[in-house]
Amino acid sequence: MSARIALEAALTLAAVACGIDDPLTAVDWVVIGVAADCCSLEPAFGTGVAVIHGDQVLVVTTAHTVAGSDEVSLRQPLGLAVPAEVVAFDPDRDVAVIRANEMRYGRPMSEPSTGAAATAVAWSPDVGLESFDTTITHLLRVTLEDIYIEDVVERRAFEFDGAITAGDSGAPIFCETGDVLGIVYARSRERNAGFPSSTPEIRPVLDSVTDSRADTGRCI
């Protein structure tokens, strides 16, 4: 992901929608790293975003990041690990939901629209938060395989301009008001474009959350 917009620029993103006294004037309250201990000696890393769902604050990421995981933790910008658990896992939508008691703040969700300006924010263990401005180019209904390459599924998604990397899975896309529009699940191998699952795919997975830990399937 481009590093041309550093953390200081990212910190202004949510301020568009929030008052000066609102603690959500910085995306480092809601964009965090996800570390999953599962299939190898090294944890799998991705990005998560805290969203408001009813009276809860829950972290959304990609299912393929946490597939087969025994334990997960959230990594804050300063590198501190926060214990967490996966409470919903959908391999068809490639969406997982994580709960951590320490998460206090989240962002609302909205649906994307073609031509809208947006901002992508991702976390990596080496750099921390990075962001870049982008534009939503297409709304999509994608026919593809699930994360295990076993079943053919349909997914509501969109396309945006910008170079992303394989480690950016789960990176949220924010609209100009700071609402979450979707999370990145794939990138184009032929051009600078990313593909997020849109909020209509995320909401049903949030609705499936229970008080119990979810089965995260098998390793990929």
Residue pairs with C-beta under 8 A, 6 or more apart in sequence:
1 120
1 122
1 124
1 130
1 132
1 162
1 163
1 164
1 165
1 168
1 171
2 130
2 132
2 162
2 163
3 127
3 130
4 132
5 130
5 131
5 132
5 133
6 130
7 28
7 77
7 128
7 129
7 130
7 131
9 131
10 26
10 27
10 28
10 31
10 119
10 121
10 129
10 130
10 131
11 25
11 26
11 27
11 28
12 25
13 27
13 119
13 121
13 131
13 174
13 178
14 24
14 25
14 26
14 27
14 29
14 30
14 107
14 174
14 178
15 25
15 26
15 178
16 176
16 177
16 178
17 177
17 178
17 179
18 24
18 25
18 178
23 29
23 105
24 30
24 105
24 107
24 178
27 121
27 129
27 131
27 174
28 76
28 77
28 129
29 50
29 105
30 49
30 50
30 51
30 105
30 106
30 107
30 172
31 47
31 48
31 49
31 50
31 121
31 122
31 123
31 129
31 171
31 172
32 47
32 48
32 49
32 50
32 59
32 74
32 75
32 76
32 77
32 82
32 123
33 45
33 46
33 47
33 48
33 74
33 75
33 76
33 123
33 124
33 125
34 45
34 46
34 47
34 48
34 59
34 61
34 65
34 66
34 72
34 73
34 74
34 75
34 98
34 170
35 43
35 44
35 45
35 72
35 73
35 74
35 75
35 81
35 125
36 43
36 44
36 45
36 46
36 65
36 66
36 67
36 69
36 71
36 72
37 43
37 69
37 70
37 71
37 72
38 44
38 66
38 67
38 68
38 69
38 70
38 216
38 219
39 67
39 68
39 219
39 220
44 65
44 66
44 69
45 65
45 124
45 125
45 167
46 61
46 62
46 65
46 66
46 167
46 168
46 169
46 170
47 61
47 121
47 122
47 123
47 168
47 169
47 170
47 171
47 172
47 183
47 184
48 59
48 60
48 61
48 74
48 98
48 170
49 59
49 60
49 61
49 107
49 121
49 170
49 171
49 172
49 180
49 183
50 57
50 58
50 59
50 60
50 103
50 105
50 106
50 107
51 57
51 58
51 59
51 60
51 106
51 107
51 108
51 109
51 180
51 202
51 206
52 106
52 107
52 108
52 109
53 106
53 206
53 209
56 99
56 209
57 103
57 104
57 105
57 106
58 87
58 97
58 98
58 99
58 103
58 106
58 206
58 209
59 74
59 84
59 97
59 98
59 99
59 100
59 103
60 95
60 96
60 97
60 98
60 170
60 172
60 180
60 183
60 202
60 205
60 206
61 95
61 96
61 98
61 169
61 170
61 183
62 94
62 95
62 96
62 169
62 170
62 183
62 184
62 185
63 89
63 90
63 91
63 93
63 94
63 95
63 96
63 147
63 216
63 217
64 91
64 94
64 147
64 169
64 185
64 220
65 96
65 169
65 170
66 72
66 86
66 89
66 96
66 98
66 216
67 89
67 91
67 147
67 216
67 217
67 218
67 219
67 220
68 216
68 217
68 218
68 219
68 220
69 86
69 216
72 84
72 85
72 86
72 98
73 81
73 82
73 83
73 84
74 81
74 82
74 84
74 98
74 100
74 102
74 103
75 81
75 82
75 123
75 125
76 82
77 123
77 128
77 129
82 100
82 102
82 103
83 100
84 98
84 99
84 100
85 98
85 99
85 100
85 213
86 96
86 97
86 98
86 213
86 214
86 216
87 97
87 98
87 99
87 209
87 210
87 211
87 212
87 213
87 214
88 95
88 96
88 97
88 205
88 206
88 208
88 209
88 210
88 214
89 96
89 97
89 214
89 215
89 216
89 217
90 96
90 204
90 205
90 208
91 146
91 147
91 148
91 217
92 146
92 151
92 153
92 155
93 153
93 155
93 197
93 201
93 202
93 204
93 205
94 146
94 147
94 155
94 185
94 197
95 183
95 197
95 201
95 202
95 205
96 205
96 214
96 216
97 205
97 206
97 208
97 209
97 214
99 209
107 172
107 174
107 178
107 179
107 180
108 179
108 180
109 179
109 180
109 181
109 199
109 202
109 203
110 175
110 177
110 179
110 180
110 181
110 199
111 181
111 198
111 199
111 200
112 118
112 136
112 139
112 158
112 173
112 175
112 181
112 182
112 198
112 199
113 136
113 139
114 136
114 137
114 138
114 139
114 158
115 135
115 136
115 137
116 135
116 136
116 175
116 176
117 133
117 134
117 135
117 175
117 176
118 133
118 134
118 135
118 136
118 160
118 173
118 174
118 175
118 176
118 181
119 131
119 132
119 133
119 134
119 173
119 174
120 131
120 132
120 134
120 160
120 162
120 164
120 168
120 171
120 172
120 173
120 174
120 184
120 194
121 129
121 130
121 131
121 171
121 172
121 174
122 129
122 130
122 131
122 164
122 167
122 168
122 171
122 184
123 129
123 130
123 171
124 130
124 167
124 168
132 162
134 160
134 161
134 162
134 173
135 160
135 161
136 158
136 159
136 160
136 173
136 181
137 158
137 159
137 160
137 161
137 193
138 158
138 159
139 156
139 157
139 158
139 198
140 156
140 157
140 158
140 159
140 195
141 154
141 155
141 156
141 157
142 154
142 155
142 156
142 157
142 195
143 152
143 153
143 154
144 152
144 153
144 155
145 151
145 152
145 153
146 152
146 153
147 220
148 217
148 218
148 220
155 197
155 201
156 197
156 198
156 200
156 201
157 182
157 185
157 195
157 196
157 197
157 198
157 201
158 181
158 182
158 195
158 196
158 198
159 193
159 194
159 195
160 173
160 193
160 194
160 196
161 192
161 193
162 192
162 193
162 194
163 192
164 171
164 184
164 187
164 194
165 187
166 187
168 184
168 187
168 194
169 184
169 185
170 183
170 184
170 185
171 183
171 184
171 196
172 180
172 181
172 182
172 183
172 184
173 180
173 181
173 182
173 183
173 184
173 196
174 180
174 181
175 181
180 199
181 196
181 198
181 199
182 196
182 197
182 198
182 199
182 201
182 202
183 196
183 197
183 202
184 194
184 195
184 196
185 195
185 196
185 197
186 194
186 195
187 193
187 194
187 195
188 194
188 195
